[in-house]
Amino acid sequence: MIRATVLGLALILACASLALSADQPVELDLSGDNHPAIGPSNAPFTIVEFSDFECPNCRRLEPTLIELRKGYGDKLRLVWFDFPLPAHSHALIAAIAARCAGEQHQFWPYHDALMSGREGLGAGNLLDLADRLGLDPSNFRQCLAERKYQGVVESDIDTGDALGLSGTPTLIINGRVYTGGLTVPEIKSTIAGASKQRQTNQ
């Protein structure tokens, strides 16, 4: 897999807040078990997040997503896609570690801890976090050592590359692509627009 991501361009895009391909909604296959999700599959609003555990902007966006999850409840589904950037040396192994935690039904607690910014992303830190969350240490260590979920993470990367994504965080809100740290009001406005469009099409 070859990725021609230029760091300077990635950083510029990661700090932007603009819609991409707004006239052509993106359709993603969200079936199967490869994409951790919170919220019912039939929720009227879906936010797909392409993110990177080592990305400062992704971490800054996290409180916004938590607030939205609380506010919309079962009306919102959040779906995670890994998009570790080449410039972040620990992002790939952190993504694999979170998927290993998911194997033991602890993806989101592990995700939340990494996104808090209080956890180191070195191999020892990732193992220590698994221990603190009560994961089976032998299974987790073997999963991480084998990089069991690297193929799954790389599949997410390929999907992002095919969409032309270059930075994180990137949100796809009901098929519309937004790159950058959107605020709660901005996302609510986008959801309101999607709701109005749904009503028009019904």
Buried (B, 14 or more C-beta within 10 A) or exposed (E): EEEEBEEEEBBEBBEEEEEBEEEEEBEBEBEEEBBBBBBEEEBBBBBBBBBBBBBEBBBEBBEBBEBBBEEBEEEBBBBBBBBBBBBBEBBBBBBBBBBBBBBBEBBBBBBEBBBEEEBEBEBEBBBEBBEEBEBEEEEBBEBBEEBBBBEBBBBBBEBBBEBEBBBBBBBBBBBBBBBBBBEEEBBBEBBEEBBEBEEEEE
